[in-house]
Amino acid sequence: MTAQQQPIGRRSLREKILMRLAALPLPWWRKAGTLLGLLLYALAIPRRRVVAANLAYCFPEKSVAWRRAVTKRVFVRFGQSWLDRIWLWHGDEDLLRQRLIIERPESPWDTAQILFVPHSMGVDASWTALTLLQEQPLVALYSNSSSAWQDRWMEKGRRRFAPDGALPRVGSAKAVVRSLRSGVSVHLSPDMDLGAKDAVVVPFMGRPAATVTSLPRFSALGRVAVRPAFTTMTATGYCTQVGEPWWGYPSGDDVADVARMNNCLDEWVREHADEYYWVHRRFKTRIGDMPDIYSGNQ
């Protein structure tokens, strides 16, 4: 049963308030998100330093002024996307259909596949769009945050159009493989630094980065193809572009396969630098003589 189908009498007061707020015009939300982002930019100094360090490491050819401006825009995008969850998870379905667009490739998507969905600011919008507008069943992995109430809200929001679609990241590997083999596609975001376990060091934005091997591993175990799916913010909402399958993937060489994934992501990041999730310590795992770029940011 989706939130739209749930009887009014069973909704909490908070849900009723959020549903009313969700109906506000998008420009209002984006302005409120801008204010939230600028506030976080001013107050979240350690996280601001992480973003600045990531950008300096990945864009050394850019000027200090350019990186400072992008750092501020990253926080603005973060604030906007965070507040957009209110209308994504509580807005009327007709409103969502107006604000969410999926650009599909020519090749059909009628069998189980893995969608490589990197951590852009629109990652939650992509999930809502795909579970609402795409007929292919879908599951996704999620990680818990440090806030219990936020975890409950996020999990409920992500189950809105896919009641059985949210799987915890830890301990769900077998469930992912079963889903793929039973015809269910997987929304996968394997571009974060999760440590050295089950990871290889390959270039990301021209820099060595520990990257998990879950994409080629699940592709091989599930015997399915991989497609990239990138989501960008627009003046009218979000646009998710689903690409063509990566033929010959996986190749059996984890290093080459993960490098191919990162290379695909590089191209998108260079065009949308302010929409990538730079607030994460993407280069925190250091191996050998790799430099610690976050020294002093703890």
URLINPE-V561155 format. One record per residue. N is the residue number from 1. SS is DSSP state (H for helix, E for strand, - for the rest). PSI is psi in whole degrees, -180 to 180 (* if undefined). Layout:
[[N/SS/PSI] [N/SS/PSI]]
This chain:
[[1/-/124] [2/-/170] [3/-/-32] [4/-/-25] [5/-/-12] [6/-/132] [7/-/140] [8/H/-39] [9/H/-19] [10/H/-4] [11/-/140] [12/-/167] [13/H/-40] [14/H/-42] [15/H/-39] [16/H/-39] [17/H/-44] [18/H/-36] [19/H/-38] [20/H/-42] [21/H/-36] [22/H/-24] [23/-/-7] [24/-/152] [25/-/145] [26/H/-40] [27/H/-32] [28/H/-45] [29/H/-41] [30/H/-36] [31/H/-42] [32/H/-40] [33/H/-36] [34/H/-45] [35/H/-42] [36/H/-44] [37/H/-42] [38/H/-35] [39/H/-44] [40/H/-38] [41/H/-39] [42/H/-35] [43/H/-34] [44/-/68] [45/H/-46] [46/H/-41] [47/H/-35] [48/H/-38] [49/H/-33] [50/H/-47] [51/H/-46] [52/H/-40] [53/H/-42] [54/H/-46] [55/H/-38] [56/H/-36] [57/H/-39] [58/H/-23] [59/-/58] [60/-/-22] [61/-/-14] [62/-/157] [63/-/161] [64/H/-40] [65/H/-40] [66/H/-46] [67/H/-35] [68/H/-42] [69/H/-41] [70/H/-38] [71/H/-45] [72/H/-41] [73/H/-32] [74/H/-44] [75/H/-36] [76/H/-47] [77/H/-39] [78/H/-48] [79/H/-41] [80/H/-47] [81/H/-32] [82/H/-46] [83/H/-29] [84/H/-21] [85/H/-27] [86/H/-48] [87/H/-26] [88/H/-39] [89/H/-11] [90/H/-5] [91/-/158] [92/-/146] [93/H/-36] [94/H/-38] [95/H/-42] [96/H/-40] [97/H/-24] [98/H/-32] [99/H/-17] [100/E/127] [101/E/138] [102/E/122] [103/E/110] [104/-/151] [105/-/173] [106/-/-37] [107/-/140] [108/-/147] [109/-/82] [110/-/12] [111/-/167] [112/-/132] [113/-/167] [114/E/130] [115/E/120] [116/E/106] [117/-/96] [118/-/169] [119/-/73] [120/E/171] [121/-/-17] [122/-/20] [123/H/-38] [124/H/-35] [125/H/-37] [126/H/-41] [127/H/-46] [128/H/-45] [129/H/-46] [130/H/-37] [131/H/-23] [132/H/-43] [133/H/-18] [134/-/128] [135/-/-24] [136/-/125] [137/-/150] [138/E/143] [139/E/159] [140/E/155] [141/E/143] [142/E/155] [143/-/146] [144/-/152] [145/-/-171] [146/-/1] [147/-/119] [148/H/-44] [149/H/-37] [150/H/-38] [151/H/-43] [152/H/-43] [153/H/-45] [154/H/-43] [155/H/-42] [156/H/-40] [157/H/-39] [158/H/-17] [159/-/3] [160/-/-52] [161/-/8] [162/-/78] [163/-/-31] [164/-/19] [165/-/-11] [166/E/119] [167/E/137] [168/E/141] [169/-/-41] [170/-/124] [171/-/12] [172/-/14] [173/H/-46] [174/H/-37] [175/H/-36] [176/H/-47] [177/H/-42] [178/H/-41] [179/H/-47] [180/H/-43] [181/H/-18] [182/-/5] [183/-/10] [184/-/130] [185/E/162] [186/E/132] [187/E/105] [188/E/135] [189/-/81] [190/-/28] [191/-/8] [192/-/161] [193/-/106] [194/-/17] [195/-/-179] [196/-/-19] [197/-/134] [198/-/36] [199/E/159] [200/E/156] [201/E/115] [202/E/163] [203/E/138] [204/E/121] [205/-/35] [206/-/7] [207/E/145] [208/E/131] [209/E/130] [210/E/124] [211/E/130] [212/E/154] [213/-/19] [214/H/-31] [215/H/-56] [216/H/-31] [217/H/-48] [218/H/-34] [219/H/-43] [220/H/-46] [221/H/-37] [222/H/-11] [223/-/50] [224/-/162] [225/-/165] [226/E/137] [227/E/142] [228/E/149] [229/E/108] [230/E/136] [231/E/130] [232/E/152] [233/E/142] [234/E/172] [235/-/-21] [236/-/4] [237/E/-114] [238/E/149] [239/E/123] [240/E/121] [241/E/113] [242/E/123] [243/E/-178] [244/E/156] [245/E/149] [246/-/100] [247/-/144] [248/-/17] [249/-/131] [250/-/159] [251/-/-12] [252/-/-8] [253/-/103] [254/H/-40] [255/H/-47] [256/H/-39] [257/H/-41] [258/H/-36] [259/H/-38] [260/H/-41] [261/H/-49] [262/H/-35] [263/H/-39] [264/H/-42] [265/H/-39] [266/H/-46] [267/H/-42] [268/H/-43] [269/H/-39] [270/H/-27] [271/H/-24] [272/-/55] [273/H/-33] [274/H/-4] [275/H/2] [276/E/157] [277/-/67] [278/-/-9] [279/-/-11] [280/-/143] [281/-/83] [282/-/-23] [283/-/36] [284/-/-29] [285/-/116] [286/-/131] [287/-/133] [288/-/-128] [289/-/21] [290/-/132] [291/-/149] [292/-/107] [293/-/-6] [294/-/16] [295/-/126] [296/-/-1] [297/-/2] [298/-/*]]
